[in-house]
Amino acid sequence: MRTVSTKAYFEDIGFHIVQELMRARESVKICVAWISWLKYAPIFDQLTRKGIIVEVIYNDDFINKNNFHPPSDETSLYPVSARGNAIMHNKFCIIDDSTILTGSFNWSKNARRHFENIVVIENDLKLVKKFLTEYQDLKNYFSDFAQNNKIQCLHYENFRRCRSASYNLGVLGHESGKYDDSVIEIWNVCLGHEHGTLLGEYHENHLHTYLGLNDAPDYGDDLEYDKDSMRSEINHEFNQIEEIRNHFISRSKHPIHAIGVVSMLNENEHIEWGEEQKFGINVFWRDMFYRKVVPDIIYDDGYGFINSIINSHC
């Protein structure tokens, strides 16, 4: 296993970025809000001429459009429009799936005048995996953006429909009984008010086995974890999530924007210190269009529909 190394730069940052890019041998994956295209497009062309795969995710706005100087068609471009008035504000680059460049520095002409920083981390593959996952999520978001439509809350009260923004949440039930029975629920969750509407409920047998949730691949310990292990792990996780998502979609006439499972949130504290059990919905997949408005954990509201979901799955 290669030694992890970390370097930080506060001056001549653009120079150091170019130096790292020119060291690439396999691939360059860039995810930066704003880019000085006149400077970097020729560098991308140099890399692609050497057979290096170059992909660039950037914010789709007038700044990049007004300063756009296109690289050759060999460079894959992904201009991302975030939800509402939000910005794709990441600033990182992955080189050869082993080196991370990240920090406050935008790859723009004006950034060099500011107090900025960049950190270069080599061979921390657990960290690289997190950045690769985010990168792939953003690429998928770019591909699916046209299909993302806001939906209105379906809750009715006093014969009036809420109509606030909402999302559809799939809840994957735990297995129990002789036939490993589990319950799948689809909920329409309001973003403006604390209410939700049950859209459907389905019973399945041996679903966790069918989806591969009972099989935990062994990728070795930290000493054995290499790029092949990391890539296999990423592929397995993406394929599993896609299978779960497709299963929900196939059983529901409604689009699915998030999937979660009811879990104990304080298991260690409960076992070691006798704390009262606390449950919530752990969301393990979210449509990128909804990711900033759907939390990682949906906490028990104590009395409302979230509490009823948790109680039905405990």
URSULBEL-V292560 format. One record per backbone hydrogen bond with DSSP energy under -1.0 kcal/mol. NH is the residue of the N-H (numbers start at 0). CO is the residue of the C=O. E is the energy in kcal/mol with one decimal. If there is no record, write none. Layout:
{{NH/CO/E} {NH/CO/E}}
This chain:
{{4/121/-1.7} {6/119/-2.3} {8/117/-2.8} {15/11/-1.8} {16/12/-2.3} {17/13/-2.1} {18/14/-2.1} {19/15/-2.1} {20/16/-2.5} {21/17/-2.4} {23/20/-1.7} {27/52/-3.0} {28/93/-2.7} {29/54/-2.9} {30/91/-2.9} {31/56/-2.1} {32/89/-1.4} {35/106/-3.3} {36/34/-1.4} {39/35/-2.5} {40/36/-2.4} {43/39/-2.6} {44/40/-2.2} {45/41/-2.1} {46/42/-2.1} {47/43/-2.6} {48/44/-2.0} {50/47/-1.8} {51/46/-2.0} {52/25/-2.3} {54/27/-2.5} {55/75/-2.8} {56/29/-3.3} {57/77/-1.7} {58/32/-1.6} {59/79/-2.6} {60/58/-1.4} {64/60/-2.0} {65/61/-2.9} {66/62/-1.3} {74/71/-1.8} {75/53/-2.4} {77/55/-2.9} {79/57/-3.2} {85/82/-2.0} {88/86/-1.4} {91/30/-2.6} {92/100/-2.0} {93/28/-2.9} {94/98/-2.7} {95/26/-2.8} {97/94/-2.2} {98/94/-2.1} {99/120/-2.9} {100/92/-2.6} {101/118/-2.2} {102/90/-1.1} {104/116/-1.6} {112/109/-1.7} {113/110/-1.5} {117/8/-1.9} {118/101/-3.9} {119/6/-3.2} {120/99/-2.7} {121/4/-2.9} {122/97/-2.7} {124/122/-1.3} {127/123/-2.4} {128/124/-2.3} {129/125/-1.1} {130/126/-1.8} {131/127/-2.8} {132/128/-2.3} {133/129/-2.0} {134/130/-2.5} {135/131/-2.6} {136/132/-2.3} {137/133/-2.1} {138/134/-2.0} {139/135/-2.5} {140/136/-2.3} {141/137/-2.3} {142/138/-2.0} {143/139/-2.2} {146/143/-1.6} {147/144/-1.5} {152/163/-3.3} {156/159/-2.6} {159/156/-1.2} {161/154/-2.7} {162/152/-1.2} {165/150/-1.9} {166/188/-1.9} {168/186/-3.4} {169/257/-3.1} {170/184/-2.9} {171/259/-2.9} {172/182/-1.5} {175/180/-1.5} {179/176/-1.5} {180/175/-2.4} {181/203/-2.5} {183/201/-3.3} {184/170/-1.9} {185/199/-2.5} {186/168/-3.1} {187/196/-3.0} {188/166/-3.5} {189/194/-2.1} {190/164/-2.9} {194/192/-1.7} {196/187/-2.3} {198/185/-3.3} {199/185/-1.3} {201/183/-2.8} {203/181/-2.8} {205/179/-1.3} {209/205/-2.3} {210/206/-2.5} {212/207/-2.7} {223/220/-1.2} {224/220/-1.1} {229/225/-2.6} {230/226/-2.7} {231/227/-2.4} {232/228/-2.4} {233/229/-2.5} {234/230/-2.6} {235/231/-2.5} {236/232/-2.3} {237/233/-2.6} {238/234/-2.6} {239/235/-2.4} {240/236/-2.3} {241/237/-2.4} {242/238/-2.2} {243/239/-2.4} {244/240/-2.9} {245/241/-2.7} {246/242/-2.0} {247/243/-2.2} {248/244/-2.5} {249/245/-2.5} {250/246/-1.2} {256/167/-2.3} {257/167/-1.3} {258/284/-2.5} {259/169/-2.6} {260/281/-1.9} {262/279/-2.6} {264/277/-3.7} {269/265/-2.7} {270/266/-2.4} {271/267/-3.0} {272/268/-2.1} {274/268/-1.6} {279/262/-2.1} {280/297/-2.5} {281/260/-2.6} {282/295/-3.1} {283/258/-1.5} {284/258/-1.5} {286/256/-3.4} {289/286/-1.9} {292/289/-1.6} {293/289/-1.8} {297/280/-2.4} {307/303/-1.5} {308/304/-2.1} {309/305/-2.5} {310/306/-2.5} {311/307/-1.7}}
